[in-house]
């Protein structure tokens, strides 16, 4: 999903790095798989997903900022 979002963003700087990010996220998730971490960021990921699904560019940008 992260790769698809990077590519769909049409960001000429981020899209080429999608594969690198994918590898990072896979590694990161295996290291930080504590229940607290997942509960903390799960809603933030849902918010990003909903903003993208609603095609609300400004809301998506803001929810990504919060997540990061």
C-alpha positions in Angstrom: 0.0 0.0 0.0 2.8 2.4 0.8 4.4 1.8 -2.6 1.1 2.4 -4.4 0.6 5.7 -2.5 4.1 6.9 -3.4 3.6 6.1 -7.1 0.1 7.6 -7.2 1.4 10.8 -5.6 3.1 11.6 -8.9 5.9 13.2 -6.8 9.0 13.0 -9.0 11.2 12.8 -5.9 9.3 10.3 -3.8 7.9 7.9 -6.5 11.4 6.5 -7.5 12.1 5.8 -3.9 9.0 3.7 -3.4 10.9 0.4 -3.5 13.4 1.6 -1.0 10.6 2.8 1.3 8.9 -0.6 1.0 12.0 -2.4 2.2 12.3 0.1 5.1 8.7 -0.3 6.2 9.0 -4.1 6.1 12.1 -3.9 8.3 10.6 -1.3 10.6 7.4 -3.2 11.2 9.2 -6.3 12.2 11.3 -4.3 14.7 8.6 -2.1 16.2 5.7 -4.6 16.3 4.7 -3.8 19.9 1.0 -3.6 20.7 1.3 0.0 21.9 3.0 1.1 18.6 0.3 -0.6 16.5 -2.6 0.9 18.5 -1.0 4.3 18.4 -0.5 4.6 14.7 -3.4 2.4 13.4 -6.0 5.2 13.6 -3.6 7.6 12.0 -3.1 5.2 9.1 -6.9 4.8 8.8 -7.3 8.6 8.7 -4.8 8.8 5.8 -6.5 6.0 4.0 -9.9 7.7 4.4 -8.6 11.0 3.1 -7.2 9.3 0.0 -10.4 7.3 -0.5 -12.4 10.6 -0.3 -9.9 12.2 -2.8 -9.4 15.0 -0.3 -5.9 16.2 -1.1 -5.6 18.7 1.7 -6.9 16.3 4.3 -4.6 13.6 3.1 -1.6 15.9 3.3 -2.5 17.0 6.8 -3.1 13.4 8.1 0.2 12.3 6.7 1.9 15.2 8.5 0.2 14.0 11.7 1.3 10.4 11.1 4.9 11.4 10.5 
